[in-house]
Amino acid sequence: MGHFGYFRLEHSSFNKDDWGYGRVAEAAHYGANQNKRGHVATVGIPLYGTSHETRQAFLEVERLNARKNARLGDSLIVSFPKEVSEPHRLLMMERFLSKVTFEGRTYAQAWEHTDKPDNPHFHVVLIDRDRITGKAVGKFGHSRSYRKKEGLEPNVTEWMRIQWEDTGNEIFGEHGYDLTFDRRSNFERGLEPAGEHRGYQNDNHIVEADQMVSEPLPVETEDALEGEDQVTEIASGLIGVDPVQSVKLLHTQVGRLEYLHRSQEKIKDAQERYEWLVAERLKVTAEAGNFELERLDIEQEEYRSIERLAEYQKPDGKLKGIAIGAFGFTLFRSKTRQQAETLQVKAHSAKLDANAARYKRNAYESQIGQLSEQATQEERKAYTYRAELENLYGNDAEVAAAEAAITTGIKDTVVTVTLGEAVTAYGEGLITEDEYRTFLTEGGYEAELQLLDEGQAHDGQSL
């Protein structure tokens, strides 16, 4: 048996009651830090260039869970054994992600962090929500007793550790490493207590020591929710209680609604372009089909003219018959020569016609090919935009429900926050100008918007 590889997996979970929306997204924001990350593996979440975009994507998925004390997501910090090469580390990371998402059914993203070469590790943020049905797959948020009754490992953290242990031992065996993973603690193995793990100060920016959990937080089980419609919750408990946070939430909601509408517009535009291109391709294909009969006749005439001319040609290709000329003028031509020259002119003309027909045929083929490629691109765009929207909100009905919920949340915020409260918050610097402008716009406060614009113009002139 090989020696034991360094085993470390830290697990934290976040439920809605304790954390509210955004905590899972913040964990993703840290994991996706451009200055730290190396390889990225993802399931169900688009791969973005910036940590801010990643945070927004996770926030959208996080908010899909509307239950009162729902488990919003989980975060992990997992260390690689130093003995494993970089390619095999990435293979371990991707295989582990596949295991904890149940072969890609749920949402997750993993980021290798390369800023500390002596401490190879990666971060994972996952949301246990089936990407098609929206229901929990791993049942991470259920009680120990429920999980045990269902034949699952009662302790979710222990289940995570088992997945990493299995992943490591599989890779070690497949690639000939003299290593073995053992998830048991040093105490359980009868060894000396482990010291502080590598990179403790650097890796625990997200999860403080007192936030680590060894079992799932208690939330209501799926049993009690059978038959309920799980509509995205948009409104916050802060609406009507904290004007500052309400205005900030309003700004976020408006941004989400604009994103949703932009996505819908992109889908519609790509779909319309695809349908137009397909119709145009059918039209051109029909024209090409009709011309094909004409082209065949033209090429057949070319062939016949060449055959007729061949009867009036010698073996060396010269025309038969007699032609006498002087000083560039033909003085005499025999009847055979006259017929040969006439056929030669006709053959040349037929060849020009055939070349033009072939050129036209090639032009049709090129046009049809271009239309097909363009249609494919637009179809791919429509599919991609729709997939991104479905990843965030679900099917068409769920998108409509989310849109309605966001719109309702915006209206609720506008009527529960007074203009005076918003003016005060802006004057005290508690909300940004963009947030204040959003409130005025959505509330229909045109005079105040004009004052804000005039104040900006005045500031610009004074500079």
ABEGO torsion letter per residue (X at the ends): XBBBBBBBBBBBBBBAAAAEBGAAAAAAAAAABAAABBBBBBBGBBBBABAAAAAAAAAAAAAABABAABBAEBBBBBBBBAABBAAAAAAAAAAAAAAAAGGGABBBBBBBBAABAABBBBBBBBBBBBAAAGBBAAGAABBAAAAAAAGBBABAAAAAAAAAAAAAAAAAAAAGBBBBBBABBAAAAGBBBBBBBBGAAAAAAABBAAABBABBBBBBBAAAABGBBBBBBABBAABGABAAAAAAAAAAAAAAAAAAAAAAAAAAAAAAAAAAAAAAAAAAAAAAAAAAAAAAAAAAAAAAAAAAAAAABBAAGBBBEBBBBBGGBBABBBAAAAAAAAAAAAAAAAAAAAAAAAAAAAAAAAAAAAAAAAAAAAAAAAAAAAAAAAAAAEBAAAAAAAAAAAAAAAAAAAAABBAAAAAAAAAAGABBAAAAAAAAAAAGBAAAAAAAAAAAAAAAAAX
